[in-house]
Amino acid sequence: MTPDRFFLLLLALQSRQTTTTAELAARTGVSVRTVLRDVRWLQEAGFPLLVRRGRLGGVTLLPGGLLDTSRLTPDERDHLALYGLDDTQREQLGASADTRRAHRKVRPAPRPSAGGALPLSTVVATDNRPWYVRDAEGLPPAALVGDLRRGVRLRLRYRGSEESEPSWRVVDPYGLLAKAGRWYLVADSAGRPRLHALERLVDWEPMRAARRLRPGATLSGVAAELTARWENPDSFRIHAELDLDQVGRARRVLGRRLAVGEAVGIRRASVTLNGRSVEDVRLFLQFGDSVTVTGPAEAREHIRRLAARILQRYSREEPTDRSASPHPPRAAREGADPQEPDISTSSFLTSSYRGRDAGHP
């Protein structure tokens, strides 16, 4: 359990006499199973919790287990309700100082549990940043917070992922989302929900008009809808066969977008990539000759064209300083015709998609 979820869970428990696990899960942003595990941990740590099962059951925090929040300022109480952010993200949001003060005021002194075990907080560290994350770019989230809290419409100068130049647009913002080490502005644009990466946000202007949100829409709900759609697109499915020793790496790289099917022969498996367009076939290039795209026909044709362009580039260009190259030219290595192009490993792609498997176009 992270420190943020610990404080949020206790605050939720003391706000009502009895709280259901489903309500606690909604408040803390985790599953009911995780809440039950957290409740057991709190009981083992000595917090007086009464758990009743059944339709009229729930979790009750008994006297003696309440957090003393009387010394907290309103801003400190607000920051305790922010869960899931690491120290770097809180710093980017401008919330680290208030959070540290709140934690110092309400955090109890670490002490072993009844069984003599060390407190969980002393043996668990958290870091939510993804591997190989680049340094933060673009607009810092703290710059937007003031206008977001005013609840006004925003005029953004934003460059979309497929746009070469930024353009102005008016949006109705819900708020900020921290996801996988990046910050996004969640907002309705022309009545449709969108994620706007802050690294592509060039400038913005607050407007005098109040934001106009769709009835019943909330920041958490819209963000969940958008991220689910992003992680599980179903507009274009690309089928392929992948070497079994690459399946694990493909799952790590492609995540939920990849579905692994049945084995094909003794060394390959069928896989399906859920993409947004035929351009997503590029994601298979990183697996080299370990993968063969089998369909649809436009995906096979597109990867064939990509492979041809890669081959053309590397058969035409030469290093500027041949003496610095760690490998001699192909002609010198193999006695080949010096006029013959030096076909690099990228050539496997064109040979793979020239119809060697006659069952595909």
N, C-alpha and C positions, 0 to 999 in steps of 0.2 A: 504494500500500500504506500503510495506516495504521500509526503507530508501534506500536500494540497488536498488530497482526497480524505486524509485523516481528519483535517479540520472541517472540511465541508460536510463530512458524514456526521460528526459530532454536532455541528451547528444545526443540521437538518433534524437530528434526533431530539435536540432540546427545544426546537421550535414547536413541537406538537407532543401531546401526551403519548400517543402511540402512532407509529408510522409503518406502513407496509413496505416490504422489500421492493415491490415494484416502484413505489414512490421514491425510495432511496436510490434505486437504480437510475431513475429519470433525473434526479437532482445531481447525481455524481457522474453521469455519463458513461456508466459501465453496465454490464449485464447483471441480472438477478443473481446468477451463480457467484459472480465476483463479490457482490454485496454480502451474500451469505458467508463467504470466506472472510471478508473484512470484519463482519460482526463476530465471527468465532475468534478472530485475532484480537479484537477489542476485549472480549470476555476473558481470553487467556492473559491479556495484559493487565487485568484487574478492574476494568470498567464495569460498573453494575448494570448490566443489560438483561432485560427479561424478554425472552423470545417465545411467542405463542403461535402455534400453527393453526391452520384452518381458516374458514371464511372470515371469521371475526378476529383473526389473530394479527400479529404485527410485532414490531420491535419497540420496546419502551426503555428509555434511559431513566433509571431509578435515582432518587436523591443521593447526592455525593459524587455523581459523575459529570456534573455540568461544567462546561467551560466558563471561566470568568471572563466575559466579554465586556464588562462594564468599563474597563479602562481603554477599550478600543475606540478610535475615532470612526466616524461613518466611512471615510475612505479606506481605513484599515479593514473594516468589516467587508467592504466591497471587494477588496483585493483578496481576502481569504476565500471568497466565492469563485475566484478564477482558478480552475483546476486544469491540469494537463500541460502547463507551461513550464519549461525549464528556466534556469537562471538567465541564460542568454536571451531567450524570448521575452522574459520580464524586463530585462534591461532595454531591449529594443522598444518595448511598449511604454517605457518610462514608469514602470510599476514596481521596480525592485526595492526601492527604499521603503515604501509603505508596507510591502509584503514582509520585509525583514523585521520591521518594527512590530508588526502584528504577530509574527511567529515568536519573537522574543517574549512578548507579553503573555501568550497563552500556552506555549510549549512547556510541558512538565519536564522536570529533571529526569534524564534516563535512569532507569533502575531495572534490574533483572526481574523476570517474571517469577511466579511462584515455583516453577520448576528449576529455577536457576539459569534459564536461558537468557542470553543477551537480548536487549531490545532490538526489534526488527530494523528500526531506523539507523542503528549503528553498524549493521552488516549488509545494507542494501543501498546502492547508489543508483541514480537515474540520469540518463542522458538521452533525450528524445531526438537529437539531431541524426539525420541519416548519414551513412558512410559517404565519404568523399564529397561532402557538401562544400560548395564554394562560399566565399565570403559574401555577406549580405550586400545586395546591390539595390539601386533604385531608391524609392522614397521610404524613409523609416516609418513604421506604423505609428509611432508616437506623434508624428506631424498631423495625422488625420484624426486622431482621437477626439480633439476638441470639437471639430465640426460634426463628427458622428454623434457625439453626445448631445448636440443641439437639435438633432433630429430634422435636419434640412436636406433638401435635394442638393446634389453635387453636379458640377459640370467638369468632366474629366477630359484631359488630353492624354489619350491612351493609344498605344501601339499593339494591335492584336498580333497573335502568333504568326499569322499569314500576311501581315501588312508590313510594307517597307517603311512607311511614314506614319507617325501618330496623327490621330484626328480627334476632334472634339465630340463629346456625346454627353447627354444628360441622363443621370441615373438616380434611382431611389435606393439609398443604401440601407442594408440591414445591420452591417457591422463588419468586423474583421475576423478572419479565420486563420489560425496557425496550423499548418498542415505539412508534415514531413520536412520541417526546417525552413519552410517558405511561408510568406504572408500573402493573404488574398483579401480583397475587398469583395464582400458578398452584396450584390445589388441587383435590382430589377432594371434592365435596360430595354426600353420600348415594350414594357410589360412582361418581359421574359427574364427569368433568373439567370445570372451569370457570375462566374468567378473571374475577378480581375487581378492578375498578379501584380503586386506592388512594384516589382522590378521593371515592369513595362509601363508604369504610370509616370508620365513625364511631368504633368502639372494638374492642378485642380483649382476650382473656384467654388466656394459655398454660395448657394442661391438664397434668396429671401423666402421662397416658398417652402412649406413643410413637405417632408417626404410623403409619398403616397404608396403605402404598402398594400399588398393584396390581403383581403380579409382572412384572418386566421393564420397568416404566414408569420413565422418567427425566424430569427437568425439561425438557431440550431436546426430547425426543421428544413429550411432552405439549403443550408450548408450540407446536411446529410443527404438530401436529394441530389445535389449537384455532384458531390464526391462519389456517391454510388454510381451515378451515370457515367462519371469519368473513369472509374475503375472497372466498370462492367459494361462497356459499350457493346451494342449488338447490331450496329448498322452495317458492318462489313466483316464477314468471317473469312479468315484465311486458313486453309488446311495445308498441313505439311507432314513430312516424316522426319524424325529427329533421332540421332544416335542416342542409345540409352545412357551412355556416360555423360551426355550433355543435358539430360532432362533436369537434373537437380539445379544446374546453373541457370537454365532457362526459367525455372520456377522462381528463382531468386531475382532474376533480372526483370521478368515480365509480370510477375505477381499474379493477380486475379485475372489478368487479361488472357492468360494461357490455360487451356484445358487439355489435359493429357488423357488420351484414349487407350485403345488396346495395343498390344505389342504387334509389330510387323516383322515377321521373321524372328531371328534370334538376337539381333543387335539394334533394332530400331523400334520406335513407338510412334503412333499417330498423334498429332497435336493439332489444336485449333487455336488461333489467335483472334480474339475479339477486338477488332479495330474500328476506326471511324471512316476510313476510306482506303483505297488501294495503296496509298502512300505508306501505310503502316507496314507494308511488306518489307520496308527497309529495316525493321527491327530484327528480321531474320538474318541480315547480312553479317551481323557480329558472330554468328555461329559457323561461318565458313562452309566448308564442304560437309559438315556434320548434319546439314539440313537440306531437304529437297521440298520445295513448294509444290503441292499437287493440285491446288485449285483455290479459287475459281480461275478460269482461263485468263482473265485480265490481270490477276495477281502474278501468274507465271510469266505473262508477257512483260509486265512492268519490271519484274526482277531481272528478266533477260536483258531488257534495255539498260537497266542500271549496271549490270555486270559488263555489258559491252562498253559503256562509257568509262568504267573503272579500268578495264583492260586497255582501252585506247589511250587513256591518260598515262598509264605506267609503261606502255610500250613506246610512247613518243618522247616523254620527258626523261632527261638524264640528270644525275646529280651535278651541281655546279662545280664541285671539287672532287674529281674522281679519285684523287690520291687519298682523300679522307674517308672514302667508302670502305666499310669493314669487309665487303665481299667483292671479289673481282667480277668483271663483266662475264655474262654467260658464255660468250664466245671463248674467252680465255679459260674458263673452267672446263668446258666440255668440248672444245674444238669445233664449235658450231660456226655456221656461216655468219660473219660479222654483220651482214645486212639483215639477218633474220631478227625480228623483234624479240626482245627479252621478255618472254611471257612469265609474269609473276604469279603468285598464288591466287590472284584475283581471277585468273583464267578458268578456274574450276567452275565458276558460276555459269559462264557461257556454255561450257561443255555439258554442264548438268541440265541445262534447259534447252538443248538442241534436239530434244525428242528422243533421248536415249530410252526413256520409259514410254513405250508406244501407246500406253493407255491414256496418255494426257496430251493435250495439244502442244 
